[in-house]
Amino acid sequence: MKKLVLLFLIMIVSFLSACTGCHYEGKAPLDYENSVWVCNEVDIIYDVDNKENNRIVFNGHSIKFYFMYGWKSDRLAANEIVTSEPETESNAKTIKELLSTEESAPTGESIVLFNGQFIMHGDDTFDVNVNDIFDERLSGLPQKLTFCRKR
């Protein structure tokens, strides 16, 4: 009987501790297949299904990007898409310098531009509260970005 009670208590504790990490159960922009979102404050286009169409145009720079979402959370990061050109003698140094800069900590596939939290407002709008900007090209980016669904 003691073993059964102990097993029952372990199951309850396990269940409760597993649920504490599940604080976000809402929708995210990526849950809307084939959707395109446009930012009101800055020239940003976010195409959920085709990251080749995603662009941030700011301070004279055009940056291809994609959003990466935190698992079961309201966190996101905007990451620059770094083209992976074949290494030749002329571009070898440039690619190696780009992928080894300490400031942006690239992964070889992307560089984090900024991060923050998103808040959905129904099915047609979401806000991004920008926490940190990691790329000088986005210096002066508004702290709040509002995206409206166009498709």
MIDOSE-1310 file (N, C-alpha, C; in nm, 2 decimals, decimal comma, always signed):
residues 151
mkkl	+0,08/-0,12/+0,00/+0,00/+0,00/+0,00/+0,09/+0,13/+0,00; +0,20/+0,12/+0,08/+0,29/+0,24/+0,08/+0,35/+0,27/-0,05; +0,38/+0,16/-0,13/+0,44/+0,18/-0,26/+0,34/+0,24/-0,35; +0,21/+0,20/-0,34/+0,11/+0,26/-0,43/+0,09/+0,41/-0,40
vllf	+0,09/+0,45/-0,27/+0,07/+0,59/-0,23/+0,19/+0,67/-0,28; +0,31/+0,61/-0,27/+0,43/+0,68/-0,31/+0,43/+0,70/-0,46; +0,39/+0,59/-0,53/+0,38/+0,60/-0,68/+0,28/+0,71/-0,72; +0,17/+0,71/-0,65/+0,06/+0,81/-0,68/+0,12/+0,95/-0,66
limi	+0,19/+0,98/-0,55/+0,25/+1,11/-0,52/+0,35/+1,15/-0,62; +0,43/+1,05/-0,66/+0,53/+1,08/-0,77/+0,47/+1,12/-0,90; +0,36/+1,05/-0,93/+0,29/+1,09/-1,05/+0,23/+1,23/-1,05; +0,17/+1,26/-0,93/+0,11/+1,40/-0,92/+0,22/+1,51/-0,93
vsfl	+0,33/+1,49/-0,86/+0,44/+1,58/-0,86/+0,49/+1,60/-1,00; +0,51/+1,48/-1,07/+0,56/+1,49/-1,21/+0,47/+1,56/-1,30; +0,34/+1,54/-1,29/+0,24/+1,60/-1,37/+0,24/+1,75/-1,34; +0,24/+1,80/-1,22/+0,24/+1,94/-1,18/+0,37/+2,01/-1,23
sact	+0,48/+1,94/-1,22/+0,61/+2,01/-1,26/+0,61/+2,02/-1,41; +0,56/+1,92/-1,48/+0,56/+1,93/-1,63/+0,47/+2,04/-1,68; +0,36/+2,07/-1,61/+0,27/+2,17/-1,65/+0,32/+2,31/-1,63; +0,41/+2,33/-1,54/+0,46/+2,47/-1,51/+0,53/+2,53/-1,63
gchy	+0,59/+2,45/-1,72/+0,66/+2,50/-1,83/+0,56/+2,53/-1,95; +0,44/+2,49/-1,94/+0,34/+2,51/-2,04/+0,26/+2,64/-2,03; +0,32/+2,75/-1,99/+0,24/+2,87/-1,96/+0,19/+2,94/-2,09; +0,24/+2,90/-2,20/+0,18/+2,97/-2,33/+0,11/+2,86/-2,41
egka	-0,02/+2,88/-2,42/-0,09/+2,78/-2,50/-0,17/+2,85/-2,62; -0,14/+2,98/-2,64/-0,21/+3,05/-2,75/-0,15/+3,03/-2,88; -0,20/+3,10/-2,98/-0,16/+3,09/-3,12/-0,04/+3,18/-3,14; +0,04/+3,15/-3,24/+0,15/+3,23/-3,29/+0,13/+3,26/-3,44
pldy	+0,19/+3,36/-3,49/+0,17/+3,39/-3,63/+0,20/+3,27/-3,72; +0,30/+3,19/-3,69/+0,33/+3,07/-3,77/+0,22/+2,97/-3,78; +0,12/+2,98/-3,69/+0,01/+2,89/-3,69/-0,09/+2,92/-3,80; -0,08/+3,03/-3,87/-0,16/+3,07/-3,98/-0,09/+3,04/-4,11
ensv	-0,11/+2,92/-4,16/-0,05/+2,88/-4,28/-0,08/+2,97/-4,40; +0,01/+2,99/-4,49/+0,00/+3,08/-4,61/-0,03/+3,22/-4,57; +0,00/+3,27/-4,45/-0,03/+3,41/-4,41/+0,09/+3,50/-4,44; +0,06/+3,62/-4,47/+0,16/+3,73/-4,49/+0,12/+3,84/-4,39
wvcn	+0,22/+3,88/-4,32/+0,20/+3,99/-4,22/+0,29/+4,11/-4,26; +0,24/+4,23/-4,24/+0,31/+4,35/-4,27/+0,31/+4,44/-4,15; +0,43/+4,50/-4,12/+0,45/+4,58/-4,00/+0,40/+4,72/-4,03; +0,33/+4,78/-3,93/+0,28/+4,92/-3,95/+0,39/+5,03/-3,93
evdi	+0,49/+5,00/-3,84/+0,59/+5,11/-3,81/+0,71/+5,11/-3,90; +0,75/+4,99/-3,94/+0,87/+4,98/-4,02/+0,84/+4,89/-4,14; +0,92/+4,91/-4,25/+0,89/+4,83/-4,37/+0,94/+4,68/-4,35; +0,85/+4,60/-4,29/+0,89/+4,46/-4,27/+0,77/+4,38/-4,32
iydv	+0,81/+4,28/-4,40/+0,72/+4,18/-4,45/+0,76/+4,04/-4,40; +0,66/+3,97/-4,34/+0,68/+3,84/-4,28/+0,58/+3,74/-4,35; +0,64/+3,65/-4,43/+0,56/+3,55/-4,50/+0,59/+3,42/-4,43; +0,49/+3,36/-4,37/+0,50/+3,25/-4,28/+0,56/+3,13/-4,36
dnke	+0,51/+3,10/-4,48/+0,55/+2,98/-4,55/+0,66/+3,00/-4,65; +0,71/+3,12/-4,67/+0,82/+3,14/-4,76/+0,92/+3,25/-4,71; +1,02/+3,20/-4,64/+1,11/+3,30/-4,57/+1,19/+3,37/-4,68; +1,20/+3,33/-4,80/+1,27/+3,40/-4,90/+1,20/+3,54/-4,93
nnri	+1,07/+3,55/-4,90/+1,00/+3,68/-4,92/+1,02/+3,77/-4,80; +1,07/+3,73/-4,69/+1,08/+3,81/-4,57/+1,19/+3,92/-4,58; +1,15/+4,04/-4,55/+1,24/+4,15/-4,56/+1,22/+4,25/-4,45; +1,33/+4,31/-4,40/+1,33/+4,42/-4,31/+1,40/+4,53/-4,39
vfng	+1,34/+4,64/-4,42/+1,40/+4,75/-4,49/+1,40/+4,87/-4,38; +1,53/+4,90/-4,34/+1,54/+5,00/-4,23/+1,68/+5,06/-4,24; +1,68/+5,19/-4,22/+1,81/+5,27/-4,22/+1,89/+5,25/-4,35; +1,82/+5,23/-4,46/+1,88/+5,21/-4,59/+1,93/+5,07/-4,61
hsik	+1,90/+4,98/-4,52/+1,94/+4,84/-4,54/+1,82/+4,75/-4,57; +1,84/+4,65/-4,65/+1,74/+4,55/-4,68/+1,80/+4,41/-4,63; +1,73/+4,36/-4,53/+1,78/+4,24/-4,47/+1,68/+4,12/-4,48; +1,72/+4,01/-4,53/+1,64/+3,89/-4,54/+1,64/+3,83/-4,40
fyfm	+1,52/+3,78/-4,35/+1,52/+3,73/-4,21/+1,41/+3,62/-4,20; +1,41/+3,56/-4,08/+1,30/+3,47/-4,04/+1,28/+3,48/-3,89; +1,16/+3,46/-3,85/+1,14/+3,46/-3,70/+1,16/+3,31/-3,65; +1,22/+3,31/-3,53/+1,23/+3,18/-3,46/+1,16/+3,19/-3,33
ygwk	+1,07/+3,10/-3,30/+0,99/+3,11/-3,18/+1,04/+3,02/-3,07; +1,02/+3,07/-2,94/+1,05/+2,98/-2,83/+0,94/+2,88/-2,82; +0,98/+2,76/-2,77/+0,89/+2,65/-2,76/+0,79/+2,67/-2,65; +0,66/+2,67/-2,68/+0,56/+2,69/-2,58/+0,58/+2,82/-2,51
sdrl	+0,62/+2,93/-2,57/+0,64/+3,06/-2,51/+0,60/+3,17/-2,60; +0,60/+3,29/-2,55/+0,57/+3,40/-2,63/+0,70/+3,48/-2,68; +0,81/+3,41/-2,67/+0,94/+3,47/-2,71/+0,97/+3,44/-2,86; +1,03/+3,54/-2,93/+1,08/+3,52/-3,06/+1,21/+3,59/-3,09
aane	+1,27/+3,55/-3,19/+1,40/+3,62/-3,23/+1,39/+3,63/-3,39; +1,43/+3,75/-3,43/+1,45/+3,77/-3,58/+1,59/+3,74/-3,61; +1,61/+3,65/-3,71/+1,74/+3,60/-3,75/+1,76/+3,64/-3,90; +1,88/+3,69/-3,93/+1,92/+3,72/-4,06/+1,95/+3,59/-4,14
ivts	+1,91/+3,58/-4,26/+1,94/+3,46/-4,34/+2,07/+3,50/-4,41; +2,18/+3,42/-4,38/+2,31/+3,43/-4,43/+2,32/+3,34/-4,55; +2,35/+3,40/-4,67/+2,36/+3,32/-4,79/+2,48/+3,23/-4,77; +2,47/+3,10/-4,81/+2,58/+3,01/-4,81/+2,63/+2,99/-4,94
epet	+2,72/+3,08/-4,98/+2,79/+3,07/-5,11/+2,90/+2,97/-5,10; +2,93/+2,90/-5,21/+3,05/+2,82/-5,21/+3,17/+2,90/-5,18; +3,26/+2,85/-5,10/+3,38/+2,92/-5,07/+3,48/+2,92/-5,19; +3,52/+3,04/-5,23/+3,62/+3,06/-5,34/+3,73/+3,13/-5,28
esna	+3,84/+3,14/-5,35/+3,96/+3,21/-5,30/+3,92/+3,36/-5,27; +3,84/+3,42/-5,36/+3,81/+3,56/-5,34/+3,72/+3,59/-5,22; +3,63/+3,50/-5,19/+3,54/+3,53/-5,08/+3,57/+3,45/-4,95; +3,67/+3,37/-4,95/+3,70/+3,28/-4,84/+3,72/+3,36/-4,71
ktik	+3,80/+3,47/-4,72/+3,83/+3,55/-4,60/+3,70/+3,62/-4,55; +3,62/+3,67/-4,64/+3,50/+3,74/-4,60/+3,40/+3,65/-4,53; +3,38/+3,53/-4,58/+3,29/+3,43/-4,52/+3,34/+3,39/-4,38; +3,47/+3,36/-4,37/+3,53/+3,32/-4,24/+3,52/+3,43/-4,14
ells	+3,54/+3,56/-4,18/+3,53/+3,67/-4,09/+3,38/+3,68/-4,04; +3,29/+3,67/-4,14/+3,15/+3,69/-4,10/+3,10/+3,58/-4,00; +3,15/+3,46/-4,02/+3,10/+3,35/-3,94/+3,18/+3,34/-3,81; +3,28/+3,43/-3,79/+3,36/+3,42/-3,66/+3,35/+3,55/-3,58
tees	+3,27/+3,64/-3,62/+3,26/+3,76/-3,54/+3,19/+3,73/-3,40; +3,26/+3,78/-3,30/+3,21/+3,75/-3,16/+3,08/+3,82/-3,13; +3,07/+3,94/-3,18/+2,96/+4,03/-3,14/+2,82/+3,97/-3,18; +2,81/+3,91/-3,30/+2,68/+3,86/-3,34/+2,66/+3,72/-3,32
aptg	+2,76/+3,65/-3,27/+2,75/+3,50/-3,24/+2,67/+3,42/-3,35; +2,71/+3,42/-3,47/+2,64/+3,35/-3,58/+2,65/+3,20/-3,56; +2,55/+3,13/-3,61/+2,55/+2,99/-3,61/+2,60/+2,93/-3,73; +2,63/+3,01/-3,83/+2,67/+2,96/-3,96/+2,55/+2,96/-4,06
esiv	+2,43/+2,96/-4,01/+2,31/+2,97/-4,09/+2,24/+3,10/-4,07; +2,25/+3,16/-3,95/+2,18/+3,29/-3,93/+2,25/+3,37/-3,82; +2,21/+3,50/-3,81/+2,26/+3,59/-3,71/+2,14/+3,65/-3,65; +2,14/+3,66/-3,52/+2,02/+3,72/-3,45/+2,03/+3,87/-3,47
lfng	+1,91/+3,92/-3,51/+1,90/+4,07/-3,53/+1,84/+4,13/-3,41; +1,73/+4,08/-3,36/+1,67/+4,13/-3,24/+1,58/+4,02/-3,18; +1,54/+4,04/-3,05/+1,45/+3,94/-2,99/+1,35/+4,02/-2,91; +1,24/+3,95/-2,87/+1,14/+4,01/-2,79/+1,02/+3,91/-2,76
qfim	+0,91/+3,97/-2,72/+0,79/+3,89/-2,70/+0,68/+3,93/-2,80; +0,60/+3,83/-2,84/+0,49/+3,87/-2,93/+0,36/+3,85/-2,85; +0,26/+3,93/-2,89/+0,13/+3,92/-2,83/+0,03/+3,92/-2,95; -0,05/+3,81/-2,96/-0,16/+3,80/-3,06/-0,28/+3,88/-3,02
hgdd	-0,34/+3,95/-3,11/-0,47/+4,02/-3,09/-0,56/+3,97/-3,20; -0,64/+3,86/-3,16/-0,73/+3,80/-3,25/-0,65/+3,72/-3,36; -0,70/+3,71/-3,48/-0,64/+3,64/-3,59/-0,57/+3,72/-3,69; -0,58/+3,86/-3,67/-0,53/+3,94/-3,78/-0,42/+4,04/-3,74
tfdv	-0,38/+4,04/-3,61/-0,28/+4,14/-3,56/-0,19/+4,07/-3,46; -0,06/+4,11/-3,46/+0,02/+4,07/-3,34/+0,12/+4,18/-3,32; +0,16/+4,20/-3,20/+0,27/+4,30/-3,16/+0,39/+4,23/-3,12; +0,51/+4,29/-3,15/+0,63/+4,24/-3,10/+0,69/+4,35/-3,01
nvnd	+0,71/+4,32/-2,88/+0,78/+4,41/-2,79/+0,93/+4,38/-2,80; +1,00/+4,46/-2,86/+1,15/+4,44/-2,89/+1,22/+4,46/-2,75; +1,30/+4,35/-2,71/+1,38/+4,36/-2,59/+1,52/+4,40/-2,62; +1,59/+4,33/-2,71/+1,73/+4,35/-2,74/+1,75/+4,36/-2,89
ifde	+1,83/+4,46/-2,93/+1,87/+4,47/-3,07/+2,02/+4,44/-3,08; +2,05/+4,34/-3,16/+2,19/+4,29/-3,17/+2,26/+4,34/-3,30; +2,19/+4,41/-3,39/+2,25/+4,44/-3,51/+2,25/+4,60/-3,53; +2,36/+4,66/-3,55/+2,37/+4,80/-3,56/+2,28/+4,86/-3,67
rlsg	+2,26/+4,78/-3,78/+2,18/+4,83/-3,89/+2,03/+4,86/-3,84; +1,99/+4,80/-3,73/+1,86/+4,82/-3,68/+1,86/+4,91/-3,56; +1,96/+4,99/-3,54/+1,97/+5,09/-3,44/+1,86/+5,19/-3,46; +1,78/+5,21/-3,35/+1,66/+5,31/-3,37/+1,53/+5,24/-3,40
lpqk	+1,54/+5,10/-3,41/+1,41/+5,03/-3,43/+1,31/+5,05/-3,32; +1,19/+5,08/-3,35/+1,09/+5,10/-3,24/+1,08/+4,99/-3,15; +1,05/+5,01/-3,02/+1,04/+4,91/-2,92/+0,91/+4,83/-2,94; +0,81/+4,88/-3,01/+0,69/+4,80/-3,03/+0,66/+4,80/-3,18
ltfc	+0,65/+4,68/-3,24/+0,62/+4,66/-3,38/+0,48/+4,59/-3,39; +0,39/+4,65/-3,47/+0,26/+4,59/-3,49/+0,25/+4,54/-3,63; +0,21/+4,41/-3,64/+0,20/+4,34/-3,77/+0,05/+4,31/-3,79; +0,01/+4,34/-3,92/-0,13/+4,31/-3,96/-0,13/+4,20/-4,07
rkr	-0,22/+4,11/-4,06/-0,23/+4,00/-4,15/-0,29/+4,05/-4,28; -0,22/+4,03/-4,39/-0,27/+4,07/-4,53/-0,32/+3,96/-4,61; -0,29/+3,83/-4,57/-0,34/+3,72/-4,64/-0,35/+3,60/-4,54
